[in-house]
């Protein structure tokens, strides 16, 4: 079995789950694959609202 080499790693982000779905869908159409599950985080330096994030990779 050939081991694939990851060429690019990015974090997709959305202000809500719908925005994240849209961003992830666009990235998939550009050849990226989701890596792991969705996470949420708050960013106190912005406005303390939650952000939805998804790691994405491209081989």
Residue pairs with C-beta under 8 A, 6 or more apart in sequence:
4 59
5 59
6 57
6 58
6 59
7 58
7 59
8 32
8 57
8 58
9 35
9 55
9 56
9 57
9 58
10 27
10 32
10 55
10 56
10 57
11 53
11 54
11 55
11 56
12 20
12 23
12 24
12 27
12 53
12 54
12 55
12 56
13 20
13 23
13 51
13 52
13 53
14 20
14 21
14 22
14 23
14 51
14 52
14 53
15 49
15 51
15 52
16 52
17 38
17 52
19 52
20 38
20 52
20 53
20 54
24 34
24 54
24 56
27 56
28 34
30 58
31 58
32 56
32 57
32 58
33 56
33 57
33 58
33 59
34 54
34 55
34 56
35 55
35 56
35 57
36 54
36 55
37 54
38 52
38 53
38 54
39 52
39 53
39 54
40 50
40 51
40 52
40 53
41 50
41 51
41 53
42 48
42 49
42 50
42 51
43 49
43 51
